């Protein structure tokens, strides 16, 4: 598992590092699923299956 540390800004936002965005294949306009439990936060690229 790789690690990055970022501060939350005054608008409660956190910036995802460019290398993480590229490694996960996330593009502008993509959606992310947000999971949280036991003080852990997980972001996952949301993929819509068009069957």
Secondary structure, DSSP 4 states (H G I P E B T S, - for coil): ---------TTS--PPPHHHHHHHT--TT-EEEEEEETTEEEEEEE-----
